[in-house]
Amino acid sequence: MHSILVNLSLFKAGWLASVFTAAASVPAAGATVVAVVVAVHLARSADVAQETRLLLFAALLGLGWESLLVSMGLVQYSTGSAFPGLAPYWIVGMWVLFATTINVGMRWLHKHVAVAAIAGAIGGPLSFAAGEKVGAVSFPNPQMSLLAIAAGWALLLPLLVRVAARSLEVPEAIRIERSGNDDS
């Protein structure tokens, strides 16, 4: 239980830092907090390589999805974009930050992919609406934007959960080989 509380608390601290510093036009400060949270997460991880792959997958997924939203004119970010049409680095960092919860604080979603879809459809837009309230993001067409975010998160959260769950599965052949290899 302690690990779950630490994980979710660090996620929340990183989320708040990212959103508020982006709104204040200093997104690098929030990105630094996210980097620290990710470093702590990896230091506490049982399998750093496996967890790093998940975080990199989340970064690519987030970059693609958020850049699609930007290029379609559904969301606008005032800070942190290196190129027009691309998502800002701080929002991609938030995808990585969120992925730190998938195998710890939200590990229970591994067995409840339908719940992950519902949680994504509700939590994604709520999170963005909160970010909009503090000025980190804006929506040219709020209803259309939030609907698109809900649909995307309803698909992408279960995908992220499935990738995480599959990366934790150890193939039977490896389990047998490991258990039979006690020559030390």
N, C-alpha and C positions, 0 to 999 in steps of 0.2 A: 504494500500500500504506500510506503514511503516513496518508492521510486516513481509511482504514478503521480503523487502529489508534487514531487520535485519536477517531473517532466511537464506537467500541465501548468505549474506556476512559472517555470522558465519560458514556456511557450507564450503565456499571457504577457509576461514582461517584455518579451521580444516583439509581440504584436503591438502592444501599446507604444513602445519605443519607435517602431517602424512607422506607424500611422501618425503619431504626433510630430515626429521629426520631419516626415514628408510634408505634412501640413504646414510646418514652420519653415519650409524650404531648406532644410539641412538633412536630407535623407541619408547622407553618409554616416551621421551619428547613429541613426536607427540600424543601418546595415552593420555597423560595428557591434552593436548589442546583439544582433542576430548571429554574427560570426562567433561571438563569445558563447552564446547559447548552444550553437551547433557544436562548437569545440567541447563544451562540457558534456553534451549529449554523446558525442563520439567517444569521449574518455570513459564514460560510464557504460558503453555498449559492449556486449559480450562478443560481437563479431563486427569489428570496425569496417572491414572490407565490404561485407554484405550491406551494412547500414549506409555506408558511403555510396554504394551503387543505388540504393533506394533514394537517397537525397539528390543524387545527380539526375536520376529519372524524374524526380519531382521538379527539379530546376528546368529541365527541358520541356516537360509537360506544361509547367507554368509559363515559361517563355512563349511557347506556341499559343496557348489559350489566351493569355493576356494580350499578346500582340495581335491576335485575331480580333479581340474586342476593341482594341485601339484602332486598328486599321478599318474596322467597320463603323467607327465613330460612335460606338456604344459607351465607351468610357474615355475620359480624358484625365491625364495626370499632368500636373504643372511642373513637377521636378523629377529628375533622375533618369530621363530618357536620353540615351546616347544618339539615337537615330530616329527620325520621324517614322511613325508606324510600328515601332518596337516598344514593348513594355519596358517600363523603367526597372533598373536593377533592383531597387528596393522591393518591388512587388514580387519579383522572381525570388528574391531572398525570403519573402514571406511564404512562398510555396515550400521552400526548403525547410523553413522553420516549422510549418504545419506538418511536414513529413516526419519531423522528429517525434511526433505524437502517435504515429500510426502503429508502431510496434511496442509502445509503452502505454501511454495514457488512454489511447483508443484501440488498443489491441483487440478488445472484445468485438470490434467491428469485423474482424477476420471471419467470424462465423455468422455474421448478419449483414450480408452485402445489400439486401433490400433496405435494411435500416440505414445503411451508409448512403444509399441513393436518396432516401427521404431527408436524412440529416444534411446532405449536400444541398438539396433543393431548398431547404429552409435556412441552414446556417450560412451558405455562401452569400445570398442576397442580404441577410441581416448584417453580416460582417462588412460588406461593401457599403450598406446604408450607414453604418456607424462611421466608416471611413469618410463617407461623403459629408456627414454632419460636422466633422472636425476639419474638413477642407483638404483631405489627402487625395480625393478623387472627385470628379464631377460627372454627371450624366446629362448629355444633351436631351435625351428622351428617357426620363426616369422609369416609366413603366416598361418600355421595351428593353432597356438596359438590365433592369432587375429580373425580368423574365428570361432573358438570354443567360444571365449569370446563374439563375436557378436551374435552367436546363443543362448548362455546362457542368455545374457542380453535381447535379444528379447523376451524370455520366462519369465524370472524372474522379470523384471521390471513390466510388466502387472500383474503378480501374486502379487507382493508387493502392487501395486496400488489397486488391487481388494480387498485384505485383508484390506487395510487401509479404503477403501470406505465402505466396509461392516461393519467394526467395528464402523463407524460413524453413520450407519443407526440405528434408534431407532424403534423397533417393534411397530406396531399400538396399540397393547394391552397396552404397557407401556405408550405410549403417551396419550391414553385415561385415564388410571389410574392416571397419573400425573396431567392432566388437571382437572380431577374431584375431586382431593384431596386437596381442598383449605380450610381445617379446621383450619388453623393457625391463 
